[in-house]
Amino acid sequence: MTRRRRDRATPVAIVFVAFCAGMVFAWWLQAYGPPTPVTHDVASEVRLKPDAPIPAGSEPVGTSGDIPHRRLQVPIEGADVNSWKGAFYQHRDGRVHEAVDILAPRNTPVQAVDDGTIAKLFLSKAGGNTIYQFDPNGRLCYYYAHLERYAGGLHEGQAVSRGQVIGYVGTSGNAPPDTPHLHFAVNQLNADRHWWQGRALDPYEVFRR
């Protein structure tokens, strides 16, 4: 009788262990998954002067001839591209920011900067509600983070148009709760076109072309 009970308990134990392992993996993916922005003291750092110096030895990115030439829409209506100069090179918690932070009131509409496709909607500990959007050629990935929420009905694989509202400014993730802003980045995709990989491009250089 004891042996039978042990035989019955074994599958249950295996299922329980597998379930626990799955929960641990899901937690790890959300906390330490694909790269997400690190935000620190945004209120004092995002307001750069247009003539903010670029660190010596740093070469501007996003100006190579293989980057598509297209008219892009700033993600926040009225945002001044000149104010982004130098933000890409700021250091945040020991690493280069590689993005720009655009201050705006909570729930300000965030617009798709280009035509393309929603490659991924991702919730992470650092970035909060995030959007990864591919350009029409699948060569650039636009990254929007700290969103309050997504636009109604937005889903992965959806085709979007330049200027279309895809989300709203917020403080999700590790953004300071009293400083709503959009963390925006541009990456040049590699041959595999993984949404979480690519070469970081300076949004200032990309948009000022």
C-alpha positions in Angstrom: 0.0 0.0 0.0 2.8 2.4 0.9 4.6 1.7 -2.3 1.4 2.5 -4.3 1.0 5.8 -2.6 4.6 6.7 -3.4 4.0 5.8 -7.0 1.0 8.0 -7.2 2.7 10.9 -5.4 5.7 10.9 -7.8 3.8 12.4 -10.9 2.2 15.0 -8.6 5.6 16.0 -7.2 7.0 16.3 -10.7 4.2 18.5 -11.8 4.6 20.7 -8.7 8.3 21.1 -9.2 7.8 22.0 -12.9 5.2 24.5 -12.0 7.5 26.2 -9.5 10.3 26.2 -12.0 8.0 27.9 -14.5 7.0 30.6 -12.1 10.7 31.3 -11.2 11.5 31.6 -14.9 8.6 33.9 -15.6 9.7 36.2 -12.7 13.3 36.2 -14.0 12.2 37.1 -17.5 10.2 40.1 -16.3 12.9 41.3 -13.9 16.0 40.5 -16.0 14.7 39.9 -19.5 15.6 41.8 -22.7 17.4 45.1 -22.3 15.4 47.9 -20.8 16.3 51.5 -19.8 17.7 52.4 -16.5 16.4 55.8 -15.3 18.0 57.8 -12.5 17.4 61.3 -11.4 15.6 62.1 -14.6 14.3 65.5 -13.6 17.8 66.9 -13.3 19.3 65.1 -16.3 16.9 65.3 -19.2 17.0 69.1 -19.5 20.2 69.4 -21.6 21.1 72.6 -23.4 21.1 72.4 -27.2 24.9 72.9 -27.2 25.6 70.2 -24.6 29.1 68.8 -25.4 29.6 65.3 -26.6 32.3 63.4 -24.7 35.7 63.5 -26.3 36.5 60.5 -28.4 32.8 59.6 -28.9 31.7 59.5 -32.6 28.1 60.4 -33.5 26.0 57.4 -34.4 23.0 57.2 -36.7 24.7 59.0 -39.5 26.1 56.1 -41.6 24.9 55.8 -45.2 23.1 52.6 -44.5 20.5 54.2 -42.3 17.2 54.8 -44.3 16.4 58.4 -45.2 12.8 59.0 -44.2 10.8 61.8 -42.7 10.2 60.9 -39.1 7.6 62.1 -36.6 8.7 63.1 -33.1 7.0 60.7 -30.6 5.7 63.6 -28.5 4.0 66.4 -30.4 6.0 69.6 -30.1 9.2 67.9 -28.8 12.3 69.8 -29.8 14.9 67.5 -31.4 17.7 70.0 -30.7 17.1 69.5 -26.9 18.1 65.8 -27.4 21.7 66.7 -28.2 24.1 64.9 -25.9 21.4 63.0 -24.0 22.5 59.7 -25.7 25.9 60.0 -24.0 24.7 60.7 -20.4 25.8 58.1 -17.8 23.1 56.4 -15.8 24.2 54.1 -13.0 27.5 53.4 -14.6 26.5 53.0 -18.2 25.7 55.2 -21.2 22.1 56.1 -21.5 21.8 55.4 -25.2 18.4 57.0 -25.4 16.6 60.3 -24.8 14.0 61.2 -22.2 11.2 63.4 -23.2 9.3 65.1 -20.4 5.5 65.5 -20.9 2.4 65.5 -18.7 1.0 62.1 -17.8 -1.3 60.6 -20.5 0.2 62.7 -23.2 -0.3 60.7 -26.5 2.8 59.0 -27.8 2.9 58.7 -31.6 4.6 56.2 -33.8 7.7 57.9 -35.3 7.6 55.9 -38.5 5.4 53.5 -40.5 6.1 49.9 -39.5 5.0 47.0 -37.3 4.6 46.5 -33.6 7.3 43.9 -33.0 6.8 43.4 -29.2 4.8 44.7 -26.3 6.8 44.0 -23.2 6.3 44.6 -19.5 9.6 44.9 -17.6 10.8 45.9 -14.1 12.9 48.8 -15.4 11.0 49.9 -18.6 7.5 49.3 -17.4 5.0 49.2 -20.3 7.2 49.2 -23.4 6.8 49.1 -27.2 9.3 47.8 -29.7 8.4 49.0 -33.2 10.2 47.9 -36.4 10.4 50.3 -39.4 9.0 49.2 -42.8 12.3 47.6 -43.9 12.9 45.8 -40.6 16.2 47.6 -40.2 15.5 49.9 -37.4 13.7 49.3 -34.0 12.1 52.2 -32.2 11.8 51.7 -28.4 9.2 53.5 -26.2 9.2 53.0 -22.5 7.6 54.0 -19.1 4.2 54.2 -20.8 1.1 54.8 -18.7 -0.8 52.5 -21.0 -1.0 51.3 -24.6 -3.4 52.7 -27.1 -6.7 50.7 -27.2 -6.4 47.5 -29.2 -2.7 47.8 -29.8 -1.2 44.3 -30.4 1.9 42.6 -31.6 2.2 42.2 -35.4 0.0 45.3 -35.9 0.9 47.6 -38.8 1.0 51.2 -37.7 1.4 54.5 -39.5 3.7 57.5 -38.7 1.9 59.8 -36.3 -0.5 57.1 -35.1 -1.1 57.2 -31.3 0.3 53.9 -29.9 0.5 54.8 -26.1 0.5 57.4 -23.4 3.3 59.0 -21.3 3.6 57.7 -17.8 5.9 56.5 -15.0 5.7 52.7 -15.3 8.8 50.7 -14.5 11.5 52.5 -12.5 10.6 56.0 -13.7 10.3 58.6 -10.9 6.6 58.7 -10.0 6.5 62.5 -10.1 8.4 62.8 -13.4 6.3 61.4 -16.3 8.3 61.1 -19.4 9.0 59.0 -22.5 12.2 57.0 -22.7 12.9 56.7 -26.4 15.6 54.8 -28.2 16.5 53.8 -31.7 18.4 50.6 -32.6 19.8 49.3 -35.9 18.7 45.7 -36.1 21.2 42.9 -36.7 20.7 40.2 -39.4 18.5 38.1 -37.1 16.2 41.1 -36.5 15.7 40.3 -32.8 13.7 43.0 -31.2 15.9 43.0 -28.0 19.2 43.3 -29.9 20.9 45.8 -32.2 23.3 48.7 -32.4 22.1 51.8 -30.4 21.8 54.9 -32.5 21.7 58.5 -31.2 18.0 59.6 -31.7 19.3 63.2 -32.1 21.5 62.2 -35.1 18.7 60.0 -36.6 16.0 62.7 -36.4 18.0 65.8 -37.4 18.9 64.3 -40.8 
